[in-house]
Amino acid sequence: MAYYFGIDTSWLRLLWILFALFSIGTLFPVYLILWIIIPEAKTTADKLKMKGEPVNIDTIQKKIKKEFDEVSSKIKDVDYKKTTESLKKNPKPFSLF
């Protein structure tokens, strides 16, 4: 719903909480039902549909490139020396199970 109205999801959640408080709690079950019923957008096509953008090769390519660039910039911004030192000080056990 936040993408539909063009607002941040945090603001929409806060608005729902305020509505729920002022409606003496009757809106809270509606929020939970909507949370359960409305599916999560997992694929690129779902995310494009959610934003109202056309699902075609060009928009999918732009979306994937944008996400790839975001991940690349996060990897470039990592301070490897600091991360290594913190792992040496506080080692965490690795477990596959």
Wavefront OBJ file of the C-alpha trace (Angstrom):
o trace
v 0.000 0.000 0.000
v 2.912 2.310 0.700
v 4.169 2.052 -2.880
v 0.658 2.704 -4.152
v 0.411 5.918 -2.138
v 4.078 6.824 -2.669
v 5.067 6.967 0.997
v 7.566 5.157 3.188
v 6.351 1.922 4.766
v 7.294 3.168 8.243
v 4.861 6.074 7.945
v 2.084 3.791 6.772
v 2.645 1.420 9.679
v 2.648 4.321 12.126
v -0.583 5.593 10.587
v -2.181 2.166 10.959
v -1.107 2.006 14.614
v -2.602 5.436 15.284
v -5.833 4.464 13.534
v -5.927 1.252 15.550
v -5.480 3.129 18.829
v -8.139 5.703 18.047
v -10.611 3.128 16.727
v -10.513 1.298 20.052
v -8.590 -1.590 18.538
v -11.042 -2.561 15.801
v -8.572 -1.675 13.059
v -5.823 -3.921 14.456
v -7.458 -7.187 13.283
v -7.971 -5.626 9.835
v -4.245 -4.817 9.690
v -3.329 -8.392 10.657
v -5.691 -9.849 8.067
v -4.256 -7.609 5.338
v -0.731 -8.514 6.448
v -1.574 -12.201 6.049
v -3.591 -11.902 2.820
v -1.417 -9.529 0.771
v 1.509 -11.535 -0.660
v 5.116 -10.423 -0.328
v 6.761 -9.250 -3.523
v 9.693 -11.648 -3.891
v 10.528 -11.674 -7.583
v 11.569 -8.739 -9.730
v 8.327 -9.012 -11.683
v 6.299 -8.858 -8.448
v 8.204 -5.772 -7.306
v 7.618 -4.051 -10.646
v 3.890 -4.887 -10.542
v 3.698 -3.564 -6.995
v 5.109 -0.223 -8.107
v 2.830 -0.086 -11.148
v 5.683 -0.349 -13.636
v 5.309 -2.455 -16.789
v 6.845 -5.920 -16.647
v 9.032 -6.234 -19.715
v 12.660 -6.946 -20.533
v 13.770 -3.304 -20.277
v 12.290 -2.621 -16.840
v 13.504 -5.962 -15.465
v 16.995 -5.227 -16.772
v 16.979 -1.754 -15.183
v 15.740 -3.158 -11.854
v 18.371 -5.905 -11.751
v 21.141 -3.461 -12.722
v 20.024 -1.040 -10.002
v 20.028 -3.786 -7.356
v 23.422 -5.037 -8.548
v 24.853 -1.511 -8.317
v 23.491 -1.137 -4.768
v 25.101 -4.403 -3.663
v 28.371 -3.462 -5.371
v 28.481 -0.096 -3.615
v 27.831 -1.760 -0.238
v 30.693 -4.183 -0.840
v 33.022 -1.340 -1.808
v 32.120 0.592 1.343
v 33.027 -2.243 3.731
v 36.016 -1.539 5.951
v 37.708 -4.932 5.699
v 40.419 -4.158 8.230
v 37.902 -3.105 10.872
v 35.695 -6.120 10.147
v 38.664 -8.493 10.416
v 39.716 -6.996 13.744
v 36.197 -7.270 15.184
v 35.971 -10.909 14.093
v 39.336 -11.646 15.720
v 38.139 -10.097 18.989
v 34.706 -11.726 18.990
v 34.849 -14.957 17.028
v 31.474 -16.522 16.372
v 31.127 -20.268 15.890
v 30.177 -21.362 12.404
v 27.555 -24.034 12.090
v 25.738 -25.444 9.107
v 22.933 -26.807 11.272
l 1 2 3 4 5 6 7 8 9 10 11 12 13 14 15 16 17 18 19 20 21 22 23 24 25 26 27 28 29 30 31 32 33 34 35 36 37 38 39 40 41 42 43 44 45 46 47 48 49 50 51 52 53 54 55 56 57 58 59 60 61 62 63 64 65 66 67 68 69 70 71 72 73 74 75 76 77 78 79 80 81 82 83 84 85 86 87 88 89 90 91 92 93 94 95 96 97
